[in-house]
């Protein structure tokens, strides 16, 4: 997959977060996540919409907060099992890519909570190639608060530098990054917030990624659509499959990768499930074949 073979697309989703809707409506986000039938339905709807798409997407990435239960909380294991039961219905020809979120490994992760995530879902950071495009998955929690496992943050930093060097050597078409927490929501110099990475760390990462020629960073966490640019780097924040905290609707993002650019559009689950991808994006896929 090191070679460019023509345009393709993938699907990005975020925050199925089984249990948040009830917790949010009852105002008890610590312990109120004892029901998640709503989220099961939405996740099933997302999988069905993805399965129906033609041509098939190259992969389906979920950018974190797979379930609401924090490490060690009462319902976490049940929520995870129910999500696995839904996800295993994804078309076998569409690989699933999973990204760790703060609810998956904790706001202040430990080596134990990360280890537990890895045993359950797969690595917390890794890279892969699709048709000449290099994809990097990061554990953004290590940027948010690594106070209990600083050595793991150093390891990810060193690894990322190596990956970016490899990408430069291989002369890839584009580099695209996935993480849970956005670097920023709309402006690169906005104030620190629960929903972004704090400024000194953010500045360092943005500069590193932009310098390496990274085209876009896709994230979730905000439960609303947002985003902006830092120099040539686009920050894309996608709303949730699960509970909405703003005016957006439960949905998925379709991302088309052409030789020149990365184009994306957010669809509601209903819209994507009933109409599929619009002609304008499909035409981009048909070009240059």
Secondary structure, 3 states (H helix, E strand, C coil): CCCCCCCEEEEEECCCCECHHHHHHCCCCCCCCCCCHHHHHHHHHHHHHHHHCCCCCCEEEEECCCECCCCCCCCHHHHHHHHHHHHCCCCCCCEEEEECCHHHHCCCCCHHHHHHHHHHHCCCCEEEEECCEEEEECCCHHHHCCCCCHHHHHHHHHHHHHHHHHHHHHCCCEEEEECCCECCCCCCCCCCCCCECCHHHHHHHHHHHHHCCEEEEEECCCCCCEEEEECCEEEEECCCCCCCCCCCCCEEEEEEECCCCEEEEEEEHHHHHHHCCCHHHHHHHHCCC
